[in-house]
Amino acid sequence: MLRGIDLKIGTHKLGDDITCHVVFPPHAVALSTPTSPDDVLASINDEECLPRSYVAGPVYLLHLKNCFVDRQTGYVLTATGDLVAETLPTSTHAGAAERAFADRKAVGPRRGQVPRAVLLTSARHANYCRWWFDCIARAFVADAYKALVPEFHGAPVITPVAGPAFQADSLPLIGLTPVEAGQRFLEVAELLIPCGLTHRNGQRVSGLVPSYMDFLRSRIPVAKARTVATQGTCLYISRAGAAIRRLKNESALLAALEPFGFQVIDPGSFSLTEQAMLFSSARLIVAPHGAALTNLLFGTPGLRLVEIFSRDGLHTSSFRHLCEFLGGRYFVVIGETGQEEPFPVNRRPRDEDIILPDASIAALAAAIPGFLHRADAAEPAA
């Protein structure tokens, strides 16, 4: 829908029933150069895998009239029956959206009718990272620019019919009220679709994320900003219970981390407020790449993050960017793939399990005192 229009800040009339407010144009975000405890980055093309800058997409609000919404996926049809591309995470979702609305026609008059609402859900809402960056972030964008669309201030939000517990927990914390209609398909007289804060659901988070962090902290009491000087928690985020990206020799790493008093946690076993509390108290976090690191949105300014990848799965992650926004330091530890050969035709290196060599574990353990010392030194004198 936005293809071909000038994405400078301003209001764009796209049709009789569609208006777009561009509130933040495409923009470059600079990053510091990551380092590795054992200098393994010197042996790979780190500029390609871990670039020093990226371009984030525009931030905008779409205002539609007389449209149809699949509340389970966030797909939207305009009044003229066209799919709204901005509600598709990728172009490959177009077929799924067409099938969904074909089902809508079958249910006929049983669709719910809503006078006015803000769309929060997306086709990837069940992923913890995507929920915060692509769904709840829409509430932030709507709130930040409510002067442009004052009629939507306090309007109910469209969320999935049924979702993970963290979704239900997050809505009252932030003061959001879901629409009451229980049907999956909704006919909405006026719909606001704020964009999320990643570019097409990728890793390139918007430069507005620091303001989004403030928005969350103002609403979630346990996520108040603190400093590393007053907090001493070191966290290791385990993925032992996950389906992908598990550290296969995790016990060896935990043995090396034990002298430093690391708290080993599986975030999925904690409530949302407990996760926010843990991350708002941490000064050093070690973890394989995974959605639980989204809790850096509640993180301590000046923290240190050590993110673990396999060599073939190394890439710049949104969590590196969050660490930067917190004024922290970011480090990478690289292991080998845990995927046994022969590799499948549709191999996905980023999702494979990881094995850390003994030398990498030793290098990380040796570097931890320095990480903590530099964290202390970064704080101003009391």
Secondary structure per residue as TSV (DSSP state, phi and psi in degrees):
chain	resnum	aa	ss	phi	psi
A	1	M	-	360.0	-37.1
A	2	L	-	-86.9	-5.6
A	3	R	T	-62.5	129.7
A	4	G	T	91.1	-5.6
A	5	I	S	-98.6	157.2
A	6	D	-	-74.6	121.7
A	7	L	-	-92.3	25.0
A	8	K	S	-70.5	158.3
A	9	I	S	-57.8	131.7
A	10	G	E	153.6	178.6
A	11	T	E	-102.3	131.7
A	12	H	E	-122.4	123.2
A	13	K	E	-86.8	114.3
A	14	L	E	-100.2	-6.5
A	15	G	E	168.4	179.2
A	16	D	T	-61.1	-31.5
A	17	D	T	-116.3	11.1
A	18	I	E	-136.2	126.4
A	19	T	E	-128.9	143.0
A	20	C	E	-123.4	129.3
A	21	H	E	-106.0	111.5
A	22	V	E	-87.5	117.7
A	23	V	E	-109.7	-14.0
A	24	F	E	-154.0	116.2
A	25	P	-	-76.2	171.2
A	26	P	-	-54.2	141.5
A	27	H	E	-150.8	150.8
A	28	A	E	-88.2	140.5
A	29	V	E	-121.2	121.6
A	30	A	E	-87.9	148.2
A	31	L	-	-131.9	149.1
A	32	S	-	-79.9	163.2
A	33	T	-	-78.3	122.5
A	34	P	-	-70.3	157.8
A	35	T	B	-126.4	169.2
A	36	S	-	-130.8	138.1
A	37	P	T	-55.2	-32.5
A	38	D	T	-110.7	18.7
A	39	D	-	58.0	27.5
A	40	V	G	-67.6	-22.0
A	41	L	G	-65.0	-22.6
A	42	A	G	-66.8	-18.0
A	43	S	G	-99.5	1.8
A	44	I	T	-127.9	168.9
A	45	N	T	-81.3	77.6
A	46	D	H	-69.6	-25.6
A	47	E	H	-66.5	-33.6
A	48	E	H	-73.9	-43.6
A	49	C	H	-80.5	-33.8
A	50	L	S	-129.5	71.6
A	51	P	-	-63.5	159.0
A	52	R	S	-89.5	-1.8
A	53	S	E	-161.5	164.7
A	54	Y	E	-153.7	164.5
A	55	V	E	-107.4	120.8
A	56	A	E	-91.3	152.3
A	57	G	-	-76.4	174.6
A	58	P	-	-71.4	159.9
A	59	V	E	-111.9	130.1
A	60	Y	E	-150.3	167.2
A	61	L	E	-128.3	127.1
A	62	L	E	-99.1	131.4
A	63	H	E	-115.6	110.8
A	64	L	E	-113.0	148.6
A	65	K	E	-118.3	142.4
A	66	N	E	55.8	56.2
A	67	C	E	-117.3	174.6
A	68	F	E	-123.1	137.6
A	69	V	E	-126.9	133.0
A	70	D	E	-92.5	101.9
A	71	R	T	-69.6	-17.4
A	72	Q	T	-75.9	-29.6
A	73	T	T	-117.6	-18.9
A	74	G	T	83.6	3.5
A	75	Y	E	-66.7	143.9
A	76	V	E	-132.5	137.9
A	77	L	E	-107.4	136.6
A	78	T	-	-74.4	173.9
A	79	A	T	-61.5	-25.1
A	80	T	T	-92.9	4.8
A	81	G	S	88.0	15.0
A	82	D	-	-94.6	142.5
A	83	L	B	-71.2	138.4
A	84	V	-	-86.5	107.9
A	85	A	G	-59.3	-31.4
A	86	E	G	-67.4	-10.7
A	87	T	G	-97.7	3.0
A	88	L	S	-101.0	119.9
A	89	P	S	-54.5	-40.5
A	90	T	S	-143.5	168.0
A	91	S	G	-63.5	-23.4
A	92	T	G	-68.8	-13.7
A	93	H	G	-83.1	-6.1
A	94	A	H	-60.5	-42.1
A	95	G	H	-63.0	-41.7
A	96	A	H	-64.1	-38.3
A	97	A	H	-66.2	-41.7
A	98	E	H	-63.2	-39.9
A	99	R	H	-66.8	-38.0
A	100	A	H	-62.2	-44.5
A	101	F	H	-76.5	-21.3
A	102	A	H	-64.6	-38.6
A	103	D	H	-65.8	-34.6
A	104	R	H	-59.6	-40.6
A	105	K	H	-63.0	-31.2
A	106	A	H	-69.8	-33.5
A	107	V	H	-81.8	-13.1
A	108	G	G	55.5	-127.5
A	109	P	G	-70.7	-2.2
A	110	R	G	-79.0	2.2
A	111	R	S	-72.2	149.7
A	112	G	E	-79.7	154.6
A	113	Q	E	-119.0	126.9
A	114	V	E	-127.3	129.1
A	115	P	E	-71.2	-40.7
A	116	R	E	-156.6	136.5
A	117	A	E	-160.3	163.0
A	118	V	E	-111.0	128.2
A	119	L	E	-80.7	124.2
A	120	L	-	-113.6	-28.0
A	121	T	-	-78.9	163.0
A	122	S	-	-147.7	171.3
A	123	A	T	-66.6	-14.9
A	124	R	T	-113.0	27.5
A	125	H	T	-63.2	-25.2
A	126	A	T	-73.1	-15.7
A	127	N	S	-81.6	128.7
A	128	Y	H	-57.7	-42.3
A	129	C	H	-64.8	-47.4
A	130	R	H	-65.9	-32.8
A	131	W	I	-60.4	-44.8
A	132	W	I	-77.0	-39.4
A	133	F	I	-83.9	-31.1
A	134	D	I	-111.8	-12.8
A	135	C	I	-115.4	-68.5
A	136	I	I	-59.2	-33.6
A	137	A	H	-59.3	-26.5
A	138	R	H	-65.6	-34.4
A	139	A	H	-64.5	-37.3
A	140	F	H	-63.9	-46.9
A	141	V	H	-62.2	-43.1
A	142	A	H	-62.1	-40.0
A	143	D	H	-70.8	-41.7
A	144	A	H	-64.7	-30.9
A	145	Y	T	-118.6	32.3
A	146	K	T	-65.1	-20.2
A	147	A	T	-63.4	-26.1
A	148	L	T	-77.2	-30.2
A	149	V	S	-134.5	63.4
A	150	P	G	-61.4	-23.1
A	151	E	G	-66.7	-16.9
A	152	F	G	-95.9	-0.6
A	153	H	T	-65.1	121.3
A	154	G	T	82.3	2.8
A	155	A	-	-68.3	150.6
A	156	P	-	-66.9	160.1
A	157	V	E	-110.3	147.1
A	158	I	E	-93.1	119.3
A	159	T	-	-126.4	169.3
A	160	P	-	-59.6	151.9
A	161	V	S	-59.5	-44.6
A	162	A	S	-145.9	131.5
A	163	G	-	-144.5	-178.5
A	164	P	-	-58.7	160.0
A	165	A	H	-60.0	-34.3
A	166	F	H	-63.2	-26.0
A	167	Q	H	-70.4	-48.1
A	168	A	H	-62.7	-34.8
A	169	D	H	-69.7	-35.4
A	170	S	H	-74.3	-31.9
A	171	L	H	-61.9	-52.4
A	172	P	H	-67.2	-30.4
A	173	L	H	-60.2	-36.0
A	174	I	H	-95.5	-4.4
A	175	G	T	82.0	33.7
A	176	L	-	-104.7	140.1
A	177	T	-	-114.6	118.3
A	178	P	B	-74.0	155.2
A	179	V	-	-61.2	148.3
A	180	E	S	-80.8	-24.3
A	181	A	-	-59.0	133.6
A	182	G	-	-91.3	-8.1
A	183	Q	-	-73.5	154.1
A	184	R	S	-72.8	-41.4
A	185	F	E	-100.7	130.9
A	186	L	E	-123.0	141.8
A	187	E	E	-102.3	118.2
A	188	V	E	-116.7	126.0
A	189	A	E	-69.4	-42.4
A	190	E	E	-137.9	122.9
A	191	L	E	-124.4	131.5
A	192	L	E	-104.8	126.2
A	193	I	E	-117.2	89.4
A	194	P	E	-72.6	150.4
A	195	C	-	-78.9	164.4
A	196	G	-	-81.9	-166.0
A	197	L	S	-113.5	22.8
A	198	T	B	-124.6	155.0
A	199	H	G	-84.4	105.6
A	200	R	G	54.0	43.1
A	201	N	G	63.6	28.7
A	202	G	S	-96.9	-161.4
A	203	Q	S	-89.4	-8.9
A	204	R	-	-87.4	90.9
A	205	V	B	-79.1	152.7
A	206	S	-	-68.8	153.1
A	207	G	T	-67.7	-6.5
A	208	L	T	-82.7	-4.5
A	209	V	H	-58.1	-39.5
A	210	P	H	-56.6	-38.3
A	211	S	H	-68.8	-34.4
A	212	Y	H	-63.9	-40.1
A	213	M	H	-58.4	-43.6
A	214	D	H	-63.6	-39.1
A	215	F	H	-58.8	-45.2
A	216	L	H	-68.5	-42.8
A	217	R	H	-63.7	-31.3
A	218	S	T	-72.6	-15.2
A	219	R	T	-112.3	-21.5
A	220	I	-	-113.2	103.2
A	221	P	G	-55.1	-37.7
A	222	V	G	-73.9	-8.0
A	223	A	G	-100.3	20.8
A	224	K	-	-59.9	142.2
A	225	A	-	-64.7	133.7
A	226	R	-	-128.5	-176.0
A	227	T	-	-125.9	156.3
A	228	V	G	-65.0	-21.1
A	229	A	G	-67.5	-26.8
A	230	T	G	-102.2	0.1
A	231	Q	-	-125.2	146.2
A	232	G	-	-130.0	10.5
A	233	T	E	-77.3	131.6
A	234	C	E	-108.7	126.5
A	235	L	E	-112.6	138.6
A	236	Y	E	-114.4	123.9
A	237	I	E	-96.2	110.1
A	238	S	-	-85.0	142.8
A	239	R	-	-115.5	24.0
A	240	A	T	-59.4	-31.1
A	241	G	T	-93.2	4.4
A	242	A	S	-85.2	168.6
A	243	A	S	-90.0	-21.2
A	244	I	S	-136.5	163.9
A	245	R	S	54.0	40.3
A	246	R	-	-82.9	147.9
A	247	L	B	-89.5	108.1
A	248	K	T	-69.9	-27.8
A	249	N	T	-109.8	44.5
A	250	E	H	-59.4	-35.1
A	251	S	H	-60.4	-35.8
A	252	A	H	-67.4	-40.0
A	253	L	H	-66.7	-43.3
A	254	L	H	-62.6	-36.3
A	255	A	H	-63.0	-37.8
A	256	A	H	-72.9	-28.2
A	257	L	H	-85.5	-17.6
A	258	E	G	-54.4	-41.5
A	259	P	G	-61.3	-17.5
A	260	F	G	-97.1	5.3
A	261	G	T	72.0	33.6
A	262	F	-	-66.9	138.3
A	263	Q	E	-92.2	121.3
A	264	V	E	-94.1	122.6
A	265	I	E	-132.0	149.4
A	266	D	-	-108.9	101.1
A	267	P	G	-54.8	-29.7
A	268	G	G	-63.7	-16.6
A	269	S	G	-90.2	1.4
A	270	F	S	-113.1	153.4
A	271	S	-	-69.6	167.5
A	272	L	H	-61.4	-44.1
A	273	T	H	-66.7	-34.5
A	274	E	H	-66.9	-39.3
A	275	Q	H	-63.5	-43.1
A	276	A	H	-60.8	-39.9
A	277	M	H	-65.3	-43.6
A	278	L	H	-61.5	-45.4
A	279	F	H	-74.1	-28.4
A	280	S	H	-76.3	-7.1
A	281	S	T	-110.0	-4.1
A	282	A	E	-88.5	139.2
A	283	R	E	-104.3	-23.5
A	284	L	E	-142.4	129.7
A	285	I	E	-127.0	130.2
A	286	V	E	-118.8	130.8
A	287	A	E	-165.1	144.8
A	288	P	E	-64.9	151.3
A	289	H	S	-55.8	127.6
A	290	G	-	-175.6	164.7
A	291	A	G	-62.1	-25.5
A	292	A	G	-59.3	-25.0
A	293	L	G	-70.8	-5.9
A	294	T	G	-57.9	-25.6
A	295	N	G	-64.2	-5.8
A	296	L	G	-60.8	-17.0
A	297	L	G	-56.8	-25.5
A	298	F	G	-104.4	13.4
A	299	G	-	-72.0	166.5
A	300	T	-	-81.1	125.9
A	301	P	T	-56.2	132.2
A	302	G	T	88.6	6.1
A	303	L	-	-68.0	167.8
A	304	R	E	-112.1	134.0
A	305	L	E	-121.6	128.0
A	306	V	E	-114.5	111.8
A	307	E	E	-105.6	134.5
A	308	I	E	-105.1	129.5
A	309	F	E	-130.3	162.8
A	310	S	E	-83.6	157.6
A	311	R	T	-58.6	-44.3
A	312	D	T	-75.9	-17.4
A	313	G	T	-100.0	6.0
A	314	L	-	-64.5	132.5
A	315	H	-	-159.6	163.1
A	316	T	-	-76.7	127.2
A	317	S	-	-110.0	158.7
A	318	S	H	-62.5	-22.0
A	319	F	H	-74.2	-29.5
A	320	R	H	-60.5	-41.5
A	321	H	H	-67.6	-40.6
A	322	L	H	-61.3	-41.4
A	323	C	H	-60.2	-42.3
A	324	E	H	-61.6	-44.6
A	325	F	H	-63.7	-26.0
A	326	L	T	-84.0	0.2
A	327	G	T	71.3	26.0
A	328	G	-	-95.2	-168.5
A	329	R	E	-121.1	141.1
A	330	Y	E	-119.8	132.0
A	331	F	E	-129.9	154.1
A	332	V	E	-124.6	136.3
A	333	V	E	-119.7	130.5
A	334	I	E	-114.5	128.5
A	335	G	E	-112.7	-167.2
A	336	E	E	-106.0	164.2
A	337	T	E	-69.0	143.6
A	338	G	-	-95.4	5.5
A	339	Q	-	-81.0	124.4
A	340	E	-	-79.8	143.1
A	341	E	S	-77.8	154.7
A	342	P	S	-75.6	142.5
A	343	F	-	-70.5	143.7
A	344	P	-	-67.9	158.0
A	345	V	T	-60.8	-40.0
A	346	N	T	-95.4	40.3
A	347	R	-	-56.6	137.0
A	348	R	-	-123.5	88.2
A	349	P	G	-55.7	-32.5
A	350	R	G	-66.5	-21.5
A	351	D	G	-102.2	-1.0
A	352	E	S	-76.0	152.5
A	353	D	-	-62.1	163.0
A	354	I	E	-125.9	143.0
A	355	I	E	-122.5	121.6
A	356	L	-	-90.8	124.4
A	357	P	-	-61.0	152.5
A	358	D	H	-56.3	-37.7
A	359	A	H	-64.2	-37.1
A	360	S	H	-69.9	-39.0
A	361	I	H	-63.1	-44.4
A	362	A	H	-63.7	-40.5
A	363	A	H	-65.4	-40.2
A	364	L	H	-64.0	-47.0
A	365	A	H	-60.4	-39.0
A	366	A	H	-68.9	-26.7
A	367	A	H	-85.5	-18.0
A	368	I	H	-59.7	-44.5
A	369	P	H	-56.3	-38.0
A	370	G	H	-66.0	-39.7
A	371	F	H	-58.6	-47.2
A	372	L	H	-69.1	-38.4
A	373	H	H	-64.2	-43.9
A	374	R	H	-66.6	-32.6
A	375	A	H	-63.6	-42.7
A	376	D	H	-63.7	-43.6
A	377	A	H	-66.8	-23.9
A	378	A	T	-73.3	-17.3
A	379	E	S	-85.0	141.6
A	380	P	-	-69.3	155.4
A	381	A	-	-64.6	144.0
A	382	A	-	-70.2	360.0
